[in-house]
Amino acid sequence: MRSIKHTADNCIACGKCISECFFLQQFGAPDKIAEKCLASQHGHDEAAINSYQCSECSLCSAVCPVDAQPFKMFETLRRHAQEENLFGIDQYSPLLNYERIGGKFPFKDNILPEGCKTAFFPGCTLPALFPTATRAVYSALKQSDPSLGLILNCCSKPSKMLGLYDSHTEAISKLSQFIEARGITKILTACPNCHITFKEFSPTFKITSVYEELLSSNIIMNKPWLKKVTVHDPCVTRFESELQENIRTLLTKSGVSLIEMDHSREKTICCGEGGAVGFHNKDFALAWKSKRIAEAKQTGVPIVTYCAGCTNFLSSAEPVAHILDLLFVKRNRIPQLPRFPFNYFNRLKLKISARLT
């Protein structure tokens, strides 16, 4: 209840977050939602159920002038919904199965050479959609550090996002304990969700984005065929200014010019996939996607992002390039993304090829 009370006590009902958010425009200002939660159990439970229509993108917290942190309130409400069995999540089974499969054989694997202190953790979706780029990045990193390891596993972000905190904590704890037990001191993340999920868990090992590693190394990358782009920052990296800057530096150093959208960096907007809102309120998910695409089209240049999930969700409306594919795979156009079951085959192929080298 602490986060709810914080929002109730600090929100000044200025309307800045409401003007940015489809969810708040329908359900009201954060202070009113918080007050209803504090006023009665029914109000608390109702808000918890409604929180599944929130994209959990944290734009509300980014634009808040008084640090009322409404995002944390909605995150807490989802947890309450699951702890009290207020909201069934059967419709999210495809997402939770994706998480479960990512942490089990045959997709899970640990390729850790003797003396391995650093491991590449590409996540689930990047190897599925961009296997060639993932393999190329891993190979390039391994040339710089022959003892580099590869961990193919899931960070369990979906469980956390849906309010299943006990399940998430158990999974991320087990994964982190394994990494620590193997003497690994640094993880290189390519997925922004994995990056933030690990950081929020605060393990003893260092969490570094692969983009930071690429900037600090002498790894040679391709000359991108796109010469001018706009960057979509995934909402999970909203407050990761260093990561945002690293992405832009990699692009500009590679000869790519940038045109920023109205909403970028800390004020970025969700691609529509955030919070898995599309499973419960498809209209909100499509509205966010349409807004993101419309802003991108105003720049007149293609979209580049560093989240495979965002790439996948936005690509049904507009071609979107992933920065690693752009920098490590020679192409002359944005590729079509593989669909089921080929995305799963790609993950297995990456695992097999990594084991054979």
C-alpha positions as CSV (number, residue, x, y, z in Angstrom):
1,M,0.0,0.0,0.0
2,R,3.0,2.3,0.4
3,S,3.2,3.1,-3.3
4,I,-0.5,3.8,-3.5
5,K,-0.3,6.2,-0.5
6,H,2.7,7.9,-2.1
7,T,0.7,8.6,-5.2
8,A,-2.4,9.7,-3.2
9,D,-0.2,12.1,-1.1
10,N,1.9,13.6,-3.9
11,C,-0.3,13.7,-7.1
12,I,-1.4,17.3,-7.7
13,A,-3.9,16.4,-10.5
14,C,-2.1,18.5,-13.0
15,G,-3.3,16.4,-15.9
16,K,0.1,16.0,-17.6
17,C,0.0,12.2,-17.4
18,I,-3.6,12.0,-18.4
19,S,-2.9,14.0,-21.6
20,E,-0.3,11.4,-22.6
21,C,-2.1,8.2,-21.7
22,F,-5.1,6.3,-23.2
23,F,-5.5,4.3,-20.0
24,L,-5.7,7.3,-17.6
25,Q,-8.0,9.1,-20.0
26,Q,-10.5,6.3,-19.4
27,F,-10.0,5.5,-15.8
28,G,-9.1,8.9,-14.3
29,A,-6.2,10.7,-12.6
30,P,-3.7,8.8,-10.5
31,D,-4.7,10.6,-7.3
32,K,-8.4,9.6,-7.7
33,I,-7.4,6.0,-8.4
34,A,-5.2,6.0,-5.3
35,E,-7.8,7.6,-3.1
36,K,-10.4,4.9,-4.2
37,C,-7.9,2.2,-3.3
38,L,-7.4,3.7,0.2
39,A,-11.1,4.4,0.8
40,S,-12.3,0.8,0.5
41,Q,-11.4,-2.8,-0.3
42,H,-13.8,-2.8,-3.2
43,G,-12.1,0.3,-4.7
44,H,-8.7,-1.3,-4.2
45,D,-9.7,-4.5,-5.8
46,E,-11.4,-2.8,-8.7
47,A,-8.3,-0.7,-9.4
48,A,-6.2,-3.8,-9.3
49,I,-8.3,-5.5,-12.0
50,N,-8.3,-2.3,-14.1
51,S,-4.5,-2.2,-13.9
52,Y,-4.3,-4.9,-16.6
53,Q,-5.4,-2.3,-19.1
54,C,-2.3,-0.2,-18.2
55,S,0.7,-0.7,-20.5
56,E,3.1,-0.3,-17.6
57,C,5.2,1.9,-19.8
58,S,5.9,4.4,-16.9
59,L,5.4,7.5,-19.2
60,C,3.1,8.8,-16.4
61,S,6.0,8.8,-14.0
62,A,8.3,10.4,-16.5
63,V,6.1,13.4,-17.1
64,C,5.0,13.8,-13.5
65,P,6.4,17.1,-12.1
66,V,6.1,16.0,-8.4
67,D,7.4,12.4,-8.6
68,A,4.1,10.9,-7.6
69,Q,5.2,7.6,-9.3
70,P,1.9,6.4,-10.6
71,F,3.6,3.6,-12.5
72,K,4.8,2.0,-9.2
73,M,1.2,2.2,-8.0
74,F,-0.1,0.3,-11.0
75,E,2.7,-2.3,-10.7
76,T,1.7,-2.8,-7.1
77,L,-2.0,-3.2,-8.0
78,R,-1.2,-6.0,-10.4
79,R,0.7,-7.8,-7.6
80,H,-2.3,-7.3,-5.4
81,A,-4.6,-8.7,-8.0
82,Q,-2.6,-12.0,-8.2
83,E,-2.1,-12.3,-4.5
84,E,-5.8,-12.1,-3.9
85,N,-6.8,-14.1,-6.9
86,L,-8.9,-11.2,-8.3
87,F,-7.9,-11.5,-11.9
88,G,-7.5,-14.6,-13.9
89,I,-4.6,-14.8,-16.3
90,D,-5.6,-17.7,-18.5
91,Q,-5.6,-15.4,-21.6
92,Y,-1.9,-14.7,-21.0
93,S,-1.0,-18.4,-21.3
94,P,0.8,-17.9,-24.6
95,L,3.1,-15.3,-23.0
96,L,3.7,-17.4,-19.8
97,N,4.3,-20.5,-21.9
98,Y,6.9,-18.5,-23.9
99,E,8.6,-17.7,-20.6
100,R,8.4,-21.3,-19.4
101,I,9.8,-22.8,-22.7
102,G,12.6,-20.3,-22.7
103,G,13.9,-21.6,-19.4
104,K,13.7,-25.3,-20.2
105,F,15.4,-27.8,-22.6
106,P,15.8,-27.7,-25.5
107,F,15.9,-23.9,-25.7
108,K,17.8,-23.3,-22.4
109,D,21.6,-23.8,-22.6
110,N,24.8,-22.6,-20.9
111,I,27.9,-22.6,-23.1
112,L,30.6,-21.6,-20.6
113,P,34.3,-22.2,-21.5
114,E,36.9,-22.7,-18.9
115,G,37.9,-19.4,-17.3
116,C,34.6,-17.8,-18.4
117,K,34.0,-14.5,-16.5
118,T,31.8,-12.8,-19.0
119,A,28.7,-14.3,-20.6
120,F,26.4,-13.0,-23.4
121,F,22.7,-13.2,-22.5
122,P,20.7,-12.4,-25.7
123,G,17.3,-13.2,-24.2
124,C,14.5,-15.1,-25.9
125,T,13.1,-12.9,-28.7
126,L,16.3,-11.6,-30.3
127,P,17.6,-15.1,-31.2
128,A,14.2,-16.1,-32.4
129,L,13.7,-13.1,-34.8
130,F,17.3,-12.2,-35.6
131,P,19.4,-15.3,-35.3
132,T,22.0,-14.2,-37.9
133,A,22.6,-10.9,-36.0
134,T,22.7,-12.7,-32.6
135,R,25.2,-15.2,-33.9
136,A,27.3,-12.5,-35.5
137,V,27.4,-10.4,-32.3
138,Y,28.3,-13.4,-30.3
139,S,31.1,-14.4,-32.7
140,A,32.5,-10.8,-32.8
141,L,32.5,-10.6,-29.0
142,K,34.1,-14.0,-28.7
143,Q,37.0,-13.0,-31.0
144,S,37.7,-10.2,-28.5
145,D,37.3,-12.5,-25.5
146,P,37.8,-16.3,-26.3
147,S,36.5,-17.2,-22.9
148,L,33.2,-15.5,-23.4
149,G,30.2,-17.6,-22.5
150,L,26.7,-17.8,-23.9
151,I,23.6,-18.2,-21.7
152,L,20.3,-19.0,-23.4
153,N,17.6,-18.6,-20.9
154,C,14.6,-16.4,-20.0
155,C,14.7,-13.6,-17.4
156,S,11.1,-14.3,-16.4
157,K,10.0,-10.7,-17.1
158,P,6.5,-11.8,-18.2
159,S,5.7,-13.2,-14.7
160,K,6.9,-10.0,-13.1
161,M,4.9,-7.8,-15.5
162,L,1.7,-9.8,-14.8
163,G,2.1,-9.5,-11.0
164,L,3.3,-13.0,-10.4
165,Y,6.1,-11.8,-8.1
166,D,6.7,-15.1,-6.3
167,S,7.1,-17.0,-9.5
168,H,9.3,-14.3,-11.0
169,T,11.5,-14.0,-7.9
170,E,12.0,-17.8,-7.7
171,A,13.1,-17.9,-11.4
172,I,15.4,-14.9,-11.4
173,S,16.9,-16.0,-8.1
174,K,17.7,-19.4,-9.5
175,L,19.2,-18.0,-12.6
176,S,21.3,-15.5,-10.8
177,Q,22.5,-18.1,-8.3
178,F,23.6,-20.3,-11.2
179,I,25.5,-17.4,-12.8
180,E,27.2,-16.5,-9.6
181,A,28.1,-20.1,-8.8
182,R,29.9,-20.4,-12.1
183,G,32.1,-17.5,-11.2
184,I,30.7,-15.2,-13.9
185,T,31.3,-11.6,-13.0
186,K,29.6,-9.8,-15.9
187,I,26.6,-10.4,-18.1
188,L,26.2,-8.7,-21.5
189,T,22.6,-8.2,-22.3
190,A,21.1,-7.5,-25.7
191,C,17.4,-7.4,-24.7
192,P,16.3,-4.3,-22.8
193,N,13.8,-6.3,-20.8
194,C,16.5,-8.7,-19.6
195,H,18.8,-5.8,-18.9
196,I,16.3,-4.0,-16.6
197,T,15.0,-7.2,-15.0
198,F,18.6,-8.2,-14.0
199,K,19.4,-4.7,-12.8
200,E,16.2,-4.5,-10.6
201,F,17.1,-7.8,-9.0
202,S,20.5,-6.4,-8.1
203,P,22.7,-9.5,-8.4
204,T,26.4,-9.5,-7.4
205,F,27.5,-9.7,-11.0
206,K,27.8,-6.7,-13.3
207,I,25.0,-6.0,-15.9
208,T,26.3,-4.4,-19.0
209,S,24.5,-3.8,-22.2
210,V,26.1,-5.3,-25.3
211,Y,25.8,-1.8,-26.9
212,E,28.2,-0.4,-24.2
213,E,30.5,-3.3,-24.8
214,L,30.5,-2.7,-28.6
215,L,31.3,1.0,-28.1
216,S,34.3,0.3,-25.8
217,S,35.7,-2.5,-28.0
218,N,37.5,-2.5,-31.4
219,I,34.9,-4.8,-33.0
220,I,34.4,-4.0,-36.7
221,M,30.7,-3.7,-37.7
222,N,29.1,-3.4,-41.1
223,K,28.5,-0.2,-42.8
224,P,24.7,0.2,-42.5
225,W,22.7,0.4,-45.6
226,L,20.2,2.8,-43.9
227,K,21.7,6.3,-43.8
228,K,19.0,8.2,-41.9
229,V,16.7,6.8,-39.2
230,T,14.6,7.6,-36.2
231,V,15.2,5.7,-33.0
232,H,12.3,4.1,-31.0
233,D,13.4,3.7,-27.4
234,P,11.5,0.8,-25.7
235,C,9.6,2.0,-22.7
236,V,11.5,-0.3,-20.3
237,T,14.7,1.8,-21.0
238,R,12.9,5.1,-20.3
239,F,15.2,6.1,-17.5
240,E,18.4,4.5,-18.9
241,S,19.9,7.6,-20.4
242,E,23.3,6.0,-20.9
243,L,21.9,3.1,-22.8
244,Q,19.8,5.5,-25.0
245,E,23.0,7.5,-25.7
246,N,25.0,4.4,-26.5
247,I,22.5,3.4,-29.2
248,R,22.7,6.8,-30.8
249,T,26.4,6.9,-30.7
250,L,26.7,3.5,-32.3
251,L,24.5,4.6,-35.1
252,T,26.2,8.0,-35.7
253,K,29.7,6.4,-35.5
254,S,28.5,4.0,-38.2
255,G,27.5,6.9,-40.5
256,V,23.8,7.0,-39.8
257,S,22.0,10.3,-39.3
258,L,19.3,10.6,-36.7
259,I,15.9,12.4,-36.7
260,E,14.2,12.3,-33.3
261,M,10.5,11.7,-32.8
262,D,8.4,14.0,-30.6
263,H,8.4,11.3,-28.0
264,S,11.9,9.8,-27.5
265,R,14.3,8.9,-24.7
266,E,12.7,9.5,-21.3
267,K,9.4,10.6,-23.0
268,T,9.2,7.7,-25.4
269,I,5.8,6.0,-25.9
270,C,5.0,2.3,-25.8
271,C,5.0,0.3,-29.0
272,G,1.7,-1.2,-27.8
273,E,3.0,-4.5,-26.5
274,G,3.8,-3.1,-23.0
275,G,2.1,-4.6,-20.0
276,A,0.7,-7.4,-22.3
277,V,-2.3,-5.1,-22.5
278,G,-3.2,-6.5,-25.9
279,F,-4.4,-9.7,-24.2
280,H,-7.0,-7.8,-22.2
281,N,-7.7,-4.5,-24.2
282,K,-6.6,-4.8,-27.8
283,D,-7.9,-1.3,-28.6
284,F,-5.4,0.2,-26.2
285,A,-2.5,-1.8,-27.7
286,L,-3.4,-0.8,-31.2
287,A,-3.9,2.8,-30.2
288,W,-0.3,3.0,-28.8
289,K,1.1,1.3,-31.9
290,S,-0.8,3.7,-34.1
291,K,0.5,6.7,-32.2
292,R,4.1,5.4,-32.3
293,I,3.9,4.7,-36.1
294,A,2.3,8.1,-36.8
295,E,5.1,10.0,-35.0
296,A,7.7,7.9,-36.8
297,K,6.2,8.7,-40.2
298,Q,6.4,12.4,-39.4
299,T,10.2,12.1,-39.5
300,G,10.1,10.6,-43.0
301,V,12.8,8.0,-42.2
302,P,12.8,4.3,-41.2
303,I,12.5,3.2,-37.6
304,V,15.4,1.5,-35.7
305,T,15.0,0.1,-32.3
306,Y,17.0,-2.1,-29.9
307,C,14.1,-4.2,-28.6
308,A,13.2,-7.3,-30.6
309,G,9.7,-7.3,-29.0
310,C,9.1,-3.7,-30.2
311,T,10.4,-4.6,-33.6
312,N,8.0,-7.5,-33.8
313,F,4.9,-5.6,-32.6
314,L,5.5,-2.5,-34.7
315,S,6.4,-4.4,-37.9
316,S,2.9,-5.5,-38.6
317,A,2.2,-1.8,-39.4
318,E,5.6,-0.5,-40.6
319,P,9.0,-2.1,-41.3
320,V,11.3,-1.7,-38.3
321,A,15.0,-2.5,-38.2
322,H,16.8,-3.9,-35.2
323,I,20.1,-2.1,-34.5
324,L,22.1,-5.3,-34.2
325,D,20.7,-6.6,-37.5
326,L,21.5,-3.3,-39.1
327,L,25.1,-3.2,-37.8
328,F,26.0,-6.9,-38.2
329,V,24.1,-8.3,-41.1
330,K,24.7,-7.2,-44.7
331,R,21.3,-6.4,-46.3
332,N,19.7,-3.9,-48.6
333,R,16.3,-3.8,-47.0
334,I,14.6,-4.4,-43.7
335,P,13.9,-8.1,-43.4
336,Q,10.6,-9.8,-42.9
337,L,10.4,-11.4,-39.5
338,P,10.0,-15.2,-39.0
339,R,6.8,-16.5,-37.7
340,F,5.9,-19.6,-35.7
341,P,7.3,-22.2,-35.8
342,F,10.4,-20.8,-37.5
343,N,11.2,-18.4,-34.7
344,Y,11.6,-21.4,-32.4
345,F,13.7,-23.3,-34.9
346,N,16.0,-20.2,-35.1
347,R,16.6,-20.4,-31.3
348,L,17.6,-24.1,-31.6
349,K,19.8,-23.4,-34.6
350,L,21.6,-20.7,-32.7
351,K,22.2,-23.1,-29.8
352,I,23.5,-25.8,-32.0
353,S,25.8,-23.6,-34.0
354,A,27.2,-22.0,-30.9
355,R,27.9,-25.5,-29.5
356,L,29.7,-26.6,-32.6
357,T,32.2,-23.7,-32.5
